[in-house]
């Protein structure tokens, strides 16, 4: 008898874990064609830099390797900053990278306050020892984000250069982007010391996730990923500037009060961010409500155009309820950990939305990734039977593990089905699968 002939079939739950897609979904995935339209303001000049950078990338380097390298750099540099500023309220260590710049800032602020007969209290060196972020951590984040943006921009170019475009690359690119969005939000919040205003910190972190989700929500509805004049490239460049300003001026510079306006300096980038969110979301929801390509204006999968809203809505509602009902102020004390935990939930849900679009499938609400937030919710319901901080860590482990297992299984299943190697380019490449709707369409990784 052949070896393994009498082996029992794997349980259904185990097959679902190792093979997230059905045979029908895999067949529809083979027919998928990537479509993108639109060009942002900074993209044309940056294309010159990206084209130059591509020349230094060896042909043997797989596009997905470029994508993963960029994500790793962004994640590691942000984690370094988080290790120094876990509450997003810590000040910068008073060894400025440019003493002349620090003196200039203080002189300008003193002169301004005198002219308006106001007193601006400049930050003093901390009186007690504690976590303080050295200036280089902000510069490291700025560099990490710029490297991520550069590599994310050229992975698609490398895919076309090596004739290795495929649906796997599109999924891999968007999956990495979903996680990077979370770390960008956390890093920027630390740089601007938004932890001193927890509500602002919460709004900016979760609104960033919401915008990313809406971008793929409208893609699920219309079948086309549309980029606006102010899009992810502009946001990333703005965040790099915020990191650099915090490195040279100190994170406490954002706490200065602007004369006449009587608002803190940090409110300006927040208002700019919220303005961009309103602009982008207005375009996204116009497509969501009026751009359905399915039957009777439904999604590409023939489902309701509003159905994906249940998933992001549940994430935000759970995050708000747990934040506001916490007896121990778990978000105020541990904002970075809290945001990263919900960020893992968001990343998996976004990945499922992307694959639902690519396979023209219905998006189901039931998901094990909600187990983490559910534990926090239940702990509050039973009057914090277990320390919320401990439960938050348990939820973080569960959510991150669930996200990584799902995304890994998804990529492995697709690579086996399409006979592709995730991190290698071979002589048997998949055919070109990019449909360009504009001569200046944004190009993503399609390895």
C-alpha positions as CSV (number, residue, x, y, z in Angstrom):
1,X,0.0,0.0,0.0
2,X,1.3,3.5,-0.9
3,X,2.5,5.6,2.0
4,X,-0.2,7.8,3.3
5,X,-2.9,6.1,1.3
6,X,-5.0,5.4,4.4
7,X,-4.4,8.9,6.0
8,X,-7.5,10.7,7.1
9,X,-8.4,14.0,5.4
10,X,-7.5,17.1,7.4
11,X,-10.3,18.6,9.5
12,X,-12.3,21.4,7.9
13,X,-11.0,24.0,10.3
14,X,-7.4,23.1,9.5
15,X,-8.0,23.2,5.7
16,X,-9.6,26.6,6.1
17,X,-6.6,27.8,8.1
18,X,-4.0,26.6,5.5
19,X,-6.2,27.2,2.4
20,X,-8.2,30.4,3.0
21,X,-9.5,30.5,-0.7
22,X,-11.9,28.1,-2.3
23,X,-11.4,26.5,-5.7
24,X,-13.9,28.9,-7.2
25,X,-12.1,31.9,-5.8
26,X,-8.8,30.6,-7.1
27,X,-10.3,30.3,-10.6
28,X,-11.6,33.9,-10.5
29,X,-8.3,35.0,-9.2
30,X,-6.7,33.8,-12.4
31,X,-9.0,36.1,-14.4
32,X,-8.1,39.2,-12.2
33,X,-6.6,42.2,-13.9
34,X,-5.2,45.1,-11.9
35,X,-6.7,48.5,-12.8
36,X,-5.6,51.8,-11.4
37,X,-6.3,55.4,-12.4
38,X,-5.2,58.9,-11.3
39,X,-2.0,60.7,-10.4
40,X,-1.1,62.6,-7.3
41,X,0.6,66.0,-7.1
42,X,4.1,64.8,-6.1
43,X,4.2,61.7,-8.2
44,X,5.5,63.2,-11.5
45,X,8.6,64.8,-10.0
46,X,9.2,61.7,-7.8
47,X,9.0,59.4,-10.8
48,X,12.4,60.8,-11.9
49,X,13.9,59.7,-8.6
50,X,12.2,56.3,-8.6
51,X,13.4,55.6,-12.1
52,X,16.9,56.5,-11.1
53,X,16.7,54.3,-8.0
54,X,15.4,51.3,-10.0
55,X,18.7,51.2,-11.9
56,X,20.5,50.2,-8.7
57,X,18.2,47.2,-8.1
58,X,19.6,43.9,-9.4
59,X,17.4,42.0,-11.8
60,X,17.6,38.9,-9.6
61,X,15.8,40.7,-6.7
62,X,12.1,39.8,-6.5
63,X,9.6,42.6,-6.3
64,X,8.0,41.1,-3.2
65,X,11.4,41.1,-1.5
66,X,11.7,44.8,-2.2
67,X,8.2,45.3,-0.7
68,X,9.0,43.3,2.4
69,X,12.3,45.0,2.9
70,X,10.6,48.4,2.8
71,X,8.0,47.3,5.3
72,X,10.7,45.8,7.6
73,X,12.6,49.0,7.7
74,X,9.5,51.1,8.4
75,X,8.4,48.7,11.2
76,X,11.8,48.4,12.9
77,X,12.5,52.2,12.9
78,X,9.0,52.9,14.3
79,X,9.4,50.2,17.0
80,X,12.6,51.9,18.1
81,X,10.7,55.2,18.5
82,X,7.9,53.4,20.4
83,X,10.4,51.8,22.8
84,X,11.4,55.3,23.9
85,X,7.9,56.8,23.7
86,X,5.3,54.2,24.6
87,X,2.7,56.8,25.7
88,X,3.4,59.4,23.0
89,X,3.9,62.0,25.6
90,X,7.6,61.7,26.2
91,X,9.9,64.6,25.5
92,X,13.0,64.6,23.3
93,X,16.3,64.1,25.1
94,X,18.0,67.4,25.5
95,X,21.0,66.7,23.4
96,X,19.8,68.3,20.2
97,X,21.4,67.2,17.0
98,X,21.8,70.9,16.0
99,X,22.3,73.3,19.0
100,X,22.2,76.3,16.7
101,X,18.8,75.3,15.4
102,X,17.5,74.8,19.0
103,X,18.8,78.3,20.0
104,X,17.3,79.8,16.9
105,X,13.9,78.3,17.6
106,X,14.0,79.5,21.2
107,X,15.0,83.0,20.2
108,X,12.3,83.2,17.6
109,X,9.7,82.0,20.1
110,X,10.9,84.5,22.8
111,X,10.8,87.4,20.3
112,X,7.4,86.4,19.1
113,X,5.9,86.1,22.6
114,X,7.4,89.5,23.6
115,X,5.9,91.3,20.6
116,X,2.5,90.0,21.5
117,X,3.1,90.6,25.3
118,X,2.6,86.9,26.0
119,X,4.7,84.4,27.9
120,X,5.5,81.1,26.2
121,X,7.0,78.6,28.6
122,X,9.8,76.9,26.9
123,X,10.4,73.3,27.8
124,X,12.9,72.6,30.5
125,X,15.0,69.6,30.9
126,X,13.1,66.8,32.6
127,X,13.5,66.9,36.4
128,X,13.2,63.2,36.8
129,X,14.8,60.3,34.9
130,X,12.5,58.5,32.5
131,X,12.0,57.5,28.9
132,X,13.2,60.2,26.6
133,X,13.5,59.9,22.9
134,X,16.9,60.9,21.5
135,X,16.8,63.1,18.4
136,X,18.2,60.3,16.2
137,X,15.1,58.2,16.8
138,X,13.0,60.8,14.9
139,X,15.6,61.0,12.2
140,X,15.6,57.2,12.0
141,X,11.8,57.2,11.5
142,X,12.0,59.8,8.8
143,X,14.7,57.8,7.0
144,X,12.8,54.5,7.5
145,X,9.6,56.0,6.1
146,X,11.4,57.5,3.1
147,X,13.1,54.2,2.4
148,X,9.7,52.4,2.7
149,X,8.1,54.9,0.3
150,X,10.9,54.6,-2.2
151,X,10.9,50.8,-2.2
152,X,7.1,50.6,-2.3
153,X,7.2,52.9,-5.4
154,X,9.7,50.8,-7.4
155,X,8.5,47.3,-6.6
156,X,5.9,47.5,-9.3
157,X,8.5,48.9,-11.7
158,X,10.8,45.9,-10.9
159,X,7.9,43.5,-11.5
160,X,7.4,44.9,-15.0
161,X,11.1,45.1,-15.6
162,X,11.5,41.4,-14.8
163,X,8.2,40.4,-16.4
164,X,6.9,39.0,-13.1
165,X,3.6,40.7,-12.7
166,X,0.9,38.6,-11.1
167,X,-2.1,38.9,-8.7
168,X,0.2,37.6,-5.9
169,X,2.3,40.8,-6.1
170,X,-0.8,43.0,-5.9
171,X,-2.0,41.2,-2.8
172,X,1.4,41.2,-1.2
173,X,1.9,44.9,-1.8
174,X,-1.5,46.0,-0.4
175,X,-1.1,43.6,2.5
176,X,2.2,45.2,3.5
177,X,0.7,48.7,2.9
178,X,-2.2,47.9,5.3
179,X,0.3,47.2,8.1
180,X,2.6,50.1,7.3
181,X,-0.4,52.4,7.5
182,X,-0.7,51.5,11.2
183,X,2.9,52.1,12.0
184,X,3.0,55.4,10.1
185,X,0.0,56.6,12.2
186,X,1.7,55.6,15.5
187,X,5.0,57.1,14.6
188,X,3.6,60.4,13.5
189,X,1.5,60.6,16.7
190,X,4.6,60.2,18.8
191,X,6.5,62.8,16.8
192,X,3.8,65.4,17.4
193,X,3.3,64.3,21.1
194,X,-0.4,63.7,20.5
195,X,-0.5,61.5,23.6
196,X,-1.0,64.7,25.6
197,X,-4.4,64.9,23.9
198,X,-5.7,61.3,23.8
199,X,-8.8,62.1,21.8
200,X,-6.7,63.7,19.0
201,X,-4.4,60.7,19.1
202,X,-7.3,58.3,18.8
203,X,-8.9,60.2,15.9
204,X,-5.7,60.6,13.9
205,X,-4.7,56.9,14.3
206,X,-8.0,55.3,13.4
207,X,-8.9,57.9,10.8
208,X,-5.7,56.9,8.9
209,X,-6.8,53.3,8.9
210,X,-10.3,54.3,7.8
211,X,-9.0,56.2,4.8
212,X,-6.9,53.3,3.7
213,X,-9.9,50.9,4.0
214,X,-12.1,53.3,2.0
215,X,-9.6,53.4,-0.8
216,X,-10.0,49.6,-1.2
217,X,-13.7,49.7,-0.4
218,X,-14.3,51.9,-3.5
219,X,-12.0,49.5,-5.5
220,X,-14.2,46.6,-4.4
221,X,-17.2,48.6,-5.7
222,X,-15.9,49.9,-8.9
223,X,-13.1,47.5,-9.8
224,X,-10.6,50.3,-10.2
225,X,-8.1,51.7,-7.6
226,X,-8.3,55.4,-7.9
227,X,-5.7,57.9,-6.7
228,X,-6.5,61.5,-5.9
229,X,-4.4,64.6,-6.2
230,X,-3.6,64.4,-2.5
231,X,-2.9,60.8,-1.7
232,X,-0.6,58.4,0.1
233,X,2.6,59.9,-1.5
234,X,1.8,63.3,-0.2
235,X,0.9,62.0,3.3
236,X,4.2,60.1,3.5
237,X,6.3,63.1,2.5
238,X,4.4,65.2,5.1
239,X,5.1,62.7,7.8
240,X,8.8,62.7,6.9
241,X,8.8,66.4,7.4
242,X,7.1,66.1,10.8
243,X,9.7,63.6,11.9
244,X,12.6,65.9,10.8
245,X,11.0,68.9,12.5
246,X,10.7,66.9,15.7
247,X,14.3,65.8,15.5
248,X,15.6,69.4,15.1
249,X,13.1,71.3,17.2
250,X,12.2,68.8,19.8
251,X,8.9,67.0,20.1
252,X,7.8,69.7,22.6
253,X,7.9,72.3,19.8
254,X,4.4,71.1,18.8
255,X,3.1,72.2,22.3
256,X,3.9,75.9,21.6
257,X,0.9,78.2,21.5
258,X,0.5,80.3,18.3
259,X,-0.1,84.0,19.1
260,X,-3.5,85.5,18.2
261,X,-4.9,82.1,17.2
262,X,-4.3,80.8,20.7
263,X,-3.9,77.2,19.4
264,X,-1.1,74.8,19.8
265,X,1.3,74.2,16.9
266,X,0.4,70.5,16.8
267,X,-3.2,71.4,15.8
268,X,-1.9,72.6,12.3
269,X,-0.7,69.2,11.0
270,X,-3.8,67.6,12.6
271,X,-6.1,70.0,10.8
272,X,-4.2,69.5,7.6
273,X,-4.5,65.7,7.9
274,X,-8.2,65.9,8.7
275,X,-8.7,68.2,5.7
276,X,-7.0,65.7,3.4
277,X,-9.2,62.9,4.9
278,X,-12.4,64.8,4.2
279,X,-11.3,65.5,0.6
280,X,-10.3,61.9,-0.1
281,X,-13.3,60.3,1.6
282,X,-15.7,62.6,-0.3
283,X,-14.2,61.2,-3.5
284,X,-14.2,57.6,-2.2
285,X,-17.8,57.7,-1.1
286,X,-19.0,59.2,-4.4
287,X,-17.6,56.2,-6.1
288,X,-18.9,53.8,-3.4
289,X,-22.5,55.2,-3.7
290,X,-22.6,55.8,-7.4
291,X,-19.8,53.7,-9.1
292,X,-20.9,50.1,-8.6
293,X,-20.2,48.0,-11.6
294,X,-22.2,44.9,-10.5
295,X,-25.9,44.2,-11.2
296,X,-28.1,47.2,-10.1
297,X,-25.1,49.2,-9.1
298,X,-23.7,46.5,-6.7
299,X,-20.0,45.7,-6.0
300,X,-17.8,43.8,-8.4
301,X,-18.9,40.7,-6.5
302,X,-22.6,41.5,-6.8
303,X,-23.0,42.4,-3.1
304,X,-24.3,45.5,-1.5
305,X,-22.0,48.5,-1.8
306,X,-22.4,49.3,1.9
307,X,-21.6,45.8,3.1
308,X,-17.8,46.4,3.6
309,X,-18.7,49.2,6.0
310,X,-19.7,46.7,8.6
311,X,-16.2,45.5,9.1
312,X,-14.4,48.8,9.6
313,X,-17.4,50.1,11.5
314,X,-17.1,47.2,14.0
315,X,-13.4,47.9,14.5
316,X,-14.0,51.5,15.2
317,X,-17.0,51.0,17.5
318,X,-15.1,48.4,19.5
319,X,-12.1,50.7,19.8
320,X,-14.2,53.6,20.9
321,X,-16.2,51.6,23.5
322,X,-13.2,50.0,25.0
323,X,-11.3,53.3,25.1
324,X,-14.1,55.3,26.7
325,X,-15.3,52.6,29.2
326,X,-11.9,51.6,30.4
327,X,-11.7,52.0,34.2
328,X,-7.9,51.9,34.1
329,X,-7.5,54.4,31.1
330,X,-5.9,51.6,29.1
331,X,-5.6,53.8,25.9
332,X,-4.3,56.8,27.6
333,X,-1.6,54.8,29.4
334,X,-0.7,52.5,26.5
335,X,-1.8,54.2,23.3
336,X,0.9,52.7,21.0
337,X,0.1,49.1,22.1
338,X,-3.6,49.7,21.9
339,X,-3.4,51.2,18.4
340,X,-1.0,48.4,17.2
341,X,-3.4,45.7,18.5
342,X,-6.4,47.2,16.7
343,X,-4.1,47.9,13.7
344,X,-3.5,44.1,13.3
345,X,-7.2,43.6,13.3
346,X,-7.6,46.3,10.7
347,X,-4.7,44.9,8.6
348,X,-6.3,41.5,8.3
349,X,-9.8,42.9,7.5
350,X,-8.2,45.1,4.8
351,X,-6.4,42.1,3.4
352,X,-9.7,40.2,3.2
353,X,-11.3,43.1,1.4
354,X,-8.5,43.2,-1.2
355,X,-8.7,39.5,-1.8
356,X,-12.5,39.7,-2.0
357,X,-12.1,42.3,-4.8
358,X,-9.5,40.2,-6.6
359,X,-11.7,37.0,-6.4
360,X,-15.0,38.8,-6.8
361,X,-16.2,37.2,-3.6
362,X,-18.5,38.2,-0.8
363,X,-16.9,39.7,2.3
364,X,-18.0,37.9,5.5
365,X,-18.1,39.6,8.9
366,X,-17.3,36.5,11.0
367,X,-13.5,36.4,11.7
368,X,-11.2,35.1,14.4
369,X,-9.3,38.3,14.4
370,X,-12.0,40.0,16.5
371,X,-11.2,37.6,19.3
372,X,-8.5,40.0,20.7
373,X,-10.8,43.1,21.0
374,X,-13.5,40.8,22.2
375,X,-11.4,39.7,25.2
376,X,-10.9,43.4,26.2
377,X,-14.6,44.0,25.8
378,X,-15.5,41.0,28.0
379,X,-12.9,41.9,30.6
380,X,-14.6,45.3,31.0
381,X,-18.0,43.7,31.1
382,X,-16.9,41.6,34.1
383,X,-15.4,44.6,35.8
384,X,-11.8,44.0,34.9
385,X,-11.5,40.5,36.3
386,X,-8.0,40.5,34.8
387,X,-5.7,43.5,34.6
388,X,-6.6,45.4,31.4
389,X,-2.9,45.8,30.5
390,X,-2.4,42.0,30.7
391,X,-5.5,41.4,28.5
392,X,-4.3,44.1,26.1
393,X,-1.0,42.2,25.6
394,X,-2.9,38.9,25.2
395,X,-5.1,40.6,22.6
396,X,-2.0,41.9,20.8
397,X,-0.5,38.5,20.6
398,X,-3.7,36.9,19.3
399,X,-4.5,39.6,16.8
400,X,-0.9,39.8,15.4
401,X,-0.6,36.0,15.2
402,X,-3.9,35.6,13.5
403,X,-3.1,38.3,10.9
404,X,0.3,36.8,10.1
405,X,-1.0,33.2,9.9
406,X,-3.8,34.3,7.5
407,X,-1.6,36.4,5.2
408,X,1.1,33.8,5.1
409,X,-1.4,31.0,4.3
410,X,-3.0,33.2,1.6
411,X,0.2,34.0,-0.1
412,X,1.4,30.4,0.0
413,X,-1.9,29.1,-1.4
414,X,-1.9,31.6,-4.3
415,X,1.8,30.9,-5.0
416,X,1.1,27.2,-5.2
417,X,-1.9,27.6,-7.4
418,X,-0.2,30.0,-9.8
419,X,3.1,28.1,-9.7
420,X,5.0,31.2,-8.5
421,X,7.8,31.7,-6.0
422,X,7.0,34.5,-3.6
423,X,10.6,35.8,-3.1
424,X,12.3,34.7,-6.3
425,X,12.1,35.5,-9.9
426,X,12.1,32.5,-12.3
427,X,12.3,32.0,-16.0
428,X,8.6,31.1,-16.1
429,X,7.0,34.4,-15.4
430,X,3.3,35.2,-15.1
431,X,1.8,37.3,-18.0
432,X,1.4,41.0,-17.6
433,X,-1.8,41.7,-15.7
434,X,-1.8,45.5,-15.4
435,X,-4.6,47.5,-17.0
436,X,-3.8,51.2,-17.2
437,X,-6.7,53.6,-17.3
438,X,-4.6,56.7,-17.5
439,X,-1.3,57.5,-19.1
440,X,-0.1,58.6,-15.7
441,X,-1.7,55.9,-13.6
442,X,-0.1,55.0,-10.3
443,X,1.8,51.8,-10.6
444,X,1.8,49.3,-7.7
445,X,3.7,46.1,-7.1
446,X,2.3,43.3,-9.3
447,X,4.9,40.7,-8.8
